[in-house]
Amino acid sequence: MRKIPRQISERIGAAADLFAEKGLNDSKIEDVAAVTGVPKATLYYYFSGKEDILAFLLEDLLHEISEAVTEIVRTDGTAADRLEGVIRAQLRAMAQRPAVCRALIGELGRAGRMPVIANMIYTAYQQPVEALLMAGAADGTLVTQPDPRSTSIALFGAVTISALMYLVTDHDLDETLVAGTLHAVMFDGLRPRPLEQP
């Protein structure tokens, strides 16, 4: 994919609404041109097709999540607090791009086959979360995970699916509500428990 000029990348976001409503298979490149105002020939100059446009939209979302996660991971505080911040950052990014997220749910199988997307998820989210899980075990704010990679995948999946379920049912994604629910269900299970006295 060629480098996309800002004036085009800003308009490509409108394709997310189209993909969310009609699905990738039922959307035509002419439809994308109509909703974005980008001529069909220009779209084909920068993208190989609709799947490439979807990949661009997902990459853009993941880039935003990556920047927020990197900033949070570098802050002071316990690993548990930073992990909670990472979860909130992912929810916030998804809430700001509901159409991209709704398009994603309809194309999960296709998106899973996009190696660039898989690599970005690993770099943007899984690696930093793995590091936080290990730091949390070291600072005593999280229990030691036998396989931090699997745990980071499970966390990403839980946050993603929780957010998507709100967005595909036409509900606003309330970051505070969903983060609180995830905290109660998952996060408390990751914290060490005080030993009970007999």
C-alpha positions in Angstrom: 0.0 0.0 0.0 1.3 3.5 -0.9 1.5 6.2 1.7 -1.9 7.8 1.9 -2.1 11.6 1.9 -3.8 13.2 4.9 -6.6 14.7 2.8 -7.5 11.2 1.5 -7.0 9.3 4.8 -9.4 11.8 6.6 -12.1 11.0 4.1 -11.6 7.2 4.0 -13.2 6.9 7.5 -16.6 7.3 5.8 -16.0 3.8 4.2 -16.3 2.3 7.7 -20.0 3.3 7.9 -20.5 1.6 4.5 -18.7 -1.6 5.5 -20.5 -1.7 8.8 -23.9 -1.3 7.2 -23.5 -3.5 4.0 -20.5 -5.7 4.8 -17.4 -5.8 2.7 -18.7 -8.3 0.2 -21.8 -6.3 -0.6 -20.0 -3.0 -0.8 -18.6 -1.9 -4.2 -15.6 0.3 -4.8 -18.0 2.7 -6.5 -19.9 2.9 -3.2 -16.7 3.7 -1.3 -16.0 6.4 -3.8 -19.5 7.9 -3.4 -19.4 8.0 0.4 -15.8 9.2 0.7 -15.8 11.6 -2.2 -12.5 10.1 -3.3 -12.6 9.2 -7.0 -12.6 5.5 -7.9 -9.3 5.8 -9.8 -7.7 7.5 -6.8 -8.9 4.7 -4.5 -7.3 2.1 -6.8 -4.1 4.1 -7.0 -3.7 3.9 -3.2 -5.5 0.7 -2.3 -5.6 -2.7 -4.1 -9.3 -3.0 -3.2 -11.9 -3.0 -0.4 -10.0 -5.4 1.8 -7.0 -3.0 1.7 -9.2 -0.1 2.7 -10.6 -2.1 5.6 -7.0 -3.0 6.6 -6.1 0.7 6.5 -9.0 1.6 8.8 -8.1 -1.2 11.3 -4.4 -0.2 11.2 -5.4 3.4 11.9 -7.4 2.3 15.0 -4.6 0.0 16.2 -2.1 2.8 15.7 -4.2 5.0 18.0 -4.4 2.2 20.6 -0.7 1.6 20.3 0.2 5.3 21.0 -2.1 5.3 24.1 -0.8 2.0 25.4 2.9 3.0 25.0 2.2 6.3 26.9 0.5 4.4 29.7 3.1 1.7 30.0 5.8 4.3 30.4 4.1 6.1 33.3 4.8 5.5 37.0 2.5 3.5 39.1 1.9 -0.1 39.8 1.6 -2.6 36.9 -2.0 -3.3 37.9 -2.9 0.4 37.7 -1.2 0.7 34.3 -2.9 -2.4 33.0 -6.3 -0.9 34.0 -5.2 2.2 32.1 -4.4 0.2 29.0 -7.9 -1.4 29.1 -9.5 2.0 29.4 -7.4 3.4 26.5 -8.5 0.5 24.2 -12.2 1.1 25.1 -11.8 4.8 24.5 -10.2 4.4 21.1 -13.0 1.9 20.1 -15.7 4.2 21.4 -14.3 7.0 19.2 -14.5 4.9 16.1 -17.7 2.9 16.3 -18.2 2.4 12.6 -14.7 0.9 12.2 -15.5 -1.5 15.1 -18.9 -2.5 13.6 -17.2 -3.2 10.3 -14.6 -5.3 12.2 -17.2 -7.5 13.8 -18.6 -8.4 10.3 -15.2 -9.1 9.0 -13.4 -10.8 11.9 -12.5 -13.9 9.8 -11.1 -11.8 7.0 -9.3 -9.4 9.5 -7.7 -12.4 11.2 -6.1 -13.4 8.0 -4.4 -10.0 7.5 -0.8 -10.6 8.7 -0.2 -6.8 9.1 -3.2 -6.5 11.5 -2.1 -9.5 13.5 1.4 -8.1 13.8 0.1 -4.7 14.8 -2.1 -6.2 17.6 0.9 -8.1 18.9 3.2 -5.0 18.9 0.6 -2.5 19.9 -1.1 -4.5 22.7 0.1 -8.0 23.5 3.8 -7.2 24.0 3.2 -4.3 26.4 0.5 -6.2 28.3 2.8 -9.2 28.6 5.4 -6.9 30.1 2.9 -5.4 32.5 1.8 -8.8 33.6 5.4 -9.7 34.4 6.0 -6.4 36.1 2.8 -6.9 38.2 4.0 -10.3 39.3 7.3 -8.7 40.3 5.7 -5.7 42.2 3.1 -7.9 43.8 0.1 -6.1 42.3 -0.8 -9.0 40.0 -0.5 -12.8 40.3 2.1 -14.6 38.3 0.7 -15.8 35.0 2.0 -19.2 33.7 1.7 -17.9 30.2 1.7 -14.1 29.9 1.2 -14.2 26.2 -2.0 -16.2 26.5 -3.2 -13.9 29.2 -2.5 -10.8 27.1 -4.5 -12.4 24.2 -7.4 -13.2 26.5 -7.4 -9.6 27.8 -7.4 -8.2 24.3 -10.2 -10.5 23.3 -12.3 -9.7 26.3 -12.0 -6.0 26.0 -12.5 -6.1 22.2 -15.6 -8.3 22.3 -17.1 -6.4 25.2 -16.7 -3.2 23.2 -18.0 -4.7 20.0 -21.1 -6.1 21.6 -22.1 -2.6 22.7 -21.3 -1.1 19.4 -23.1 -3.6 17.2 -26.3 -3.3 19.2 -26.3 0.4 18.5 -25.6 1.3 22.1 -23.0 3.9 23.0 -19.9 2.4 24.4 -19.7 3.8 27.9 -16.0 3.4 28.8 -16.5 3.7 32.5 -19.3 1.1 32.6 -17.5 -1.5 30.5 -14.2 -0.9 32.2 -15.9 -1.4 35.6 -17.5 -4.6 34.5 -14.3 -5.9 33.0 -12.5 -5.0 36.2 -15.1 -6.9 38.4 -15.0 -9.9 36.1 -11.4 -10.2 35.1 -9.2 -7.8 37.0 -10.2 -8.8 40.5 -9.3 -12.4 39.4 -5.8 -11.3 38.5 -5.1 -9.6 41.9 -3.4 -11.6 44.6 -5.8 -12.6 47.5 -4.8 -12.1 51.1 -4.3 -15.4 52.9 -7.3 -16.3 55.0 -6.7 -16.9 58.7 -7.9 -20.3 60.0 
